[in-house]
Amino acid sequence: MKNKSILLFWLFLFMTKITSAQDINATIRSKDTVSVDLRILDLRDKLTIRTLVFMNTNSIEIGNNQNGKEVSLQPNSVAKFGVGVNYKWFGLNVGVFSLPTKGSERNTQQIQYDIQANIYSRNFVFDAHWGHYIGVRPEKLNGFPALENVDVHTLFRPDIRFRSFGASAYYLFRAHKYSYRSAFVHNSRQIKSGGTFLIGATTSIFKAEGDSALIGWYADDYFSDKDAKIIKVQNYGISGGYAYMFVFRKYFYTTLSVTAGPMIRMQSVESDFFDKKDKKIGEAVSAQIRFAIGYNGEKFFAGFSTVIDNIAFPQSDNIKISHKVQNLKIYFGRRFSFGE
């Protein structure tokens, strides 16, 4: 009887210990909002402040599949220093001043307006960008004999105007195993490696307009639509892919997300040549890449990230056109708890 009493006593203590441990664990989860399998730590209740250097690029590429010639038109890419803040649902990054550029680029007059917006919730991701640029320069000019003795900086086109708008929205199937916010906003921290499939929709509206032909005189012999001076393109489609984050040494991470899908294209090309205006409805293909690498600690975080959107729409006569938007960031920041 005595042995049974001792056994019941130790069994009671053992069950009490288990119950206490469960209660403590539940309290920790409630306080720090950790997902059930302890993969993602929610830090939206902390004030996140960052400094960053960022640069946005917006370009249109026109290529010939038969001869391999390609011309890229884009505004000068200007790096900016800025500050950012996130708290709960609100987030904002603001450019404070532009960093010095090369002397050749300072001599080209241009106007740039660029806005990018991102919303990263637990299960949904939304990106949007709008840009208006006046003045572009040609790139990828290797292989054009007419340019062998020409300074390419003299080819700057102050008359060409770009306008673009793009948006995409995705649903994450396994949001409890992968967090975009951990890598791109830093108001959460992914503790274990994991990934998810995602699916969504994307749209793009782009217009390039010049006072004369968009393609310069140096490429007249290589493109069928060499006289086009206005190109308007609207694309609407669906997209899907996979995202994965690899977490190592507890606080370091790298993540890659790739999505792609078909689109419907509505396009018009205008020219002064015989007052030609050509309208088409066809197909296009979208692709988006998100990459980030960095450190996401208890209070501090730092790293590099980029988001690339590319839409390709083939034309007749083996001509291809693609529109590319890219955002690059280098950042350093800290999270604050109120009362610290």
C-alpha positions, -999 to 999 in steps of 0.1 A, spaced: 0 0 0 28 23 9 45 16 -25 13 23 -43 9 56 -25 45 66 -34 39 56 -71 7 77 -73 25 107 -57 52 106 -84 27 101 -111 8 131 -99 40 152 -99 48 140 -134 13 149 -148 16 183 -131 49 189 -148 35 180 -182 5 203 -177 27 232 -165 50 228 -195 20 228 -219 7 260 -203 40 278 -205 44 267 -242 9 280 -250 18 313 -233 49 317 -254 30 311 -286 3 336 -276 29 362 -267 51 359 -298 25 347 -323 45 317 -335 28 293 -359 19 258 -346 50 241 -360 73 269 -348 84 279 -383 75 316 -384 77 343 -357 52 372 -362 68 406 -353 42 430 -366 37 445 -332 73 458 -332 82 490 -350 106 482 -378 129 510 -391 154 506 -419 179 526 -441 183 514 -476 199 521 -510 175 511 -538 174 514 -576 145 508 -601 150 500 -638 124 500 -665 133 490 -700 119 477 -734 139 453 -755 133 448 -792 151 419 -809 153 400 -842 153 362 -838 168 357 -873 200 378 -870 203 380 -832 203 418 -831 188 435 -801 182 470 -789 173 479 -753 158 514 -745 158 525 -708 161 556 -687 193 562 -667 191 541 -635 195 563 -605 204 548 -571 187 565 -541 193 565 -504 161 562 -483 145 553 -451 116 529 -444 92 520 -416 68 491 -409 43 488 -381 14 463 -380 -3 466 -415 14 499 -424 47 501 -444 65 529 -463 99 534 -480 109 570 -490 138 580 -511 157 609 -494 182 618 -520 198 604 -552 234 591 -551 260 606 -575 261 590 -610 287 588 -638 295 621 -655 282 609 -688 248 602 -673 246 635 -655 248 653 -688 216 636 -701 185 655 -691 156 633 -681 126 632 -658 116 602 -637 86 594 -616 86 559 -600 63 544 -574 63 508 -561 39 494 -536 39 460 -518 15 443 -495 26 411 -478 0 394 -457 3 358 -443 -14 342 -473 -15 369 -500 12 389 -518 5 420 -538 30 441 -559 23 471 -580 45 496 -598 39 528 -618 65 547 -638 67 577 -660 101 585 -677 111 612 -702 144 606 -719 160 572 -725 193 558 -738 199 527 -760 217 497 -746 229 463 -760 243 479 -792 271 454 -799 271 441 -835 258 472 -853 284 482 -879 271 518 -881 281 524 -845 318 513 -846 331 549 -843 301 565 -825 300 575 -788 268 557 -776 261 585 -751 253 608 -781 224 585 -789 204 596 -758 168 603 -768 152 631 -748 120 628 -768 111 593 -759 86 588 -731 78 557 -712 47 550 -691 41 517 -674 19 501 -648 20 466 -635 4 446 -607 4 410 -595 -13 392 -567 -6 357 -554 -20 332 -529 4 311 -508 -8 275 -503 15 268 -474 19 301 -457 26 284 -424 59 271 -439 70 302 -459 70 339 -452 76 366 -478 75 392 -450 105 376 -433 127 382 -464 113 414 -479 96 433 -451 113 419 -419 83 422 -396 84 384 -392 112 359 -389 112 325 -405 129 300 -381 130 269 -402 136 263 -439 104 258 -460 86 266 -492 52 269 -508 34 267 -542 16 299 -552 -9 310 -578 -23 343 -589 -29 369 -616 -8 396 -632 -14 426 -655 9 450 -673 2 482 -693 30 498 -712 34 527 -736 66 539 -754 63 571 -775 88 592 -794 87 622 -817 103 600 -843 110 563 -848 118 545 -815 145 524 -832 175 545 -842 190 549 -876 218 525 -867 193 496 -867 172 504 -898 185 473 -917 176 448 -890 140 455 -879 107 453 -899 89 478 -876 118 503 -877 94 532 -884 72 526 -853 71 556 -830 43 546 -806 39 512 -790 10 504 -766 7 470 -750 -18 457 -724 -13 422 -709 -36 402 -686 -29 367 -674 -25 341 -647 7 329 -631 20 303 -607 52 290 -593 71 280 -562 90 299 -534 115 285 -509 136 299 -481 167 282 -468 175 292 -432 210 285 -419 230 293 -387 197 303 -371 195 339 -384 209 338 -419 186 331 -449 184 330 -487 152 328 -507 141 324 -543 107 326 -558 99 319 -595 65 324 -611 54 323 -648 23 321 -669 4 329 -701 -11 362 -709 -35 378 -734 -19 407 -752 -37 437 -768 -12 458 -787 -12 488 -811 17 502 -831 16 537 -847 38 553 -872 41 584 -894 49 561 -923 18 561 -945 -2 570 -913 0 533 -903 -17 521 -872 -15 483 -865 -37 467 -838 -32 431 -826 -45 406 -801 -22 378 -793 -3 359 -766 24 369 -742 44 352 -714 51 366 -680 79 357 -656 87 370 -621 118 363 -600 122 373 -563 155 368 -546 169 378 -512 198 370 -490 207 384 -456 206 383 -418 174 385 -397 182 385 -360 164 392 -328 166 430 -333 188 438 -363 185 427 -399 204 434 -431 207 421 -467 200 424 -504 168 418 -524 156 421 -559 123 417 -577 123 412 -615 92 413 -637 96 404 -674 69 401 -700 77 389 -736 54 393 -765 65 379 -799 57 398 -831 55 389 -867 86 386 -889 106 370 -861 106 402 -841 103 399 -803 95 427 -778 98 424 -740 92 448 -711 113 444 -680 110 461 -645 135 455 -618 139 467 -582 171 463 -562 176 470 -525 205 469 -500 192 475 -465 200 476 -428 175 480 -400 163 474 -364 131 464 -347 119 482 -316 95 472 -289 75 500 -274 88 507 -240 125 499 -248 
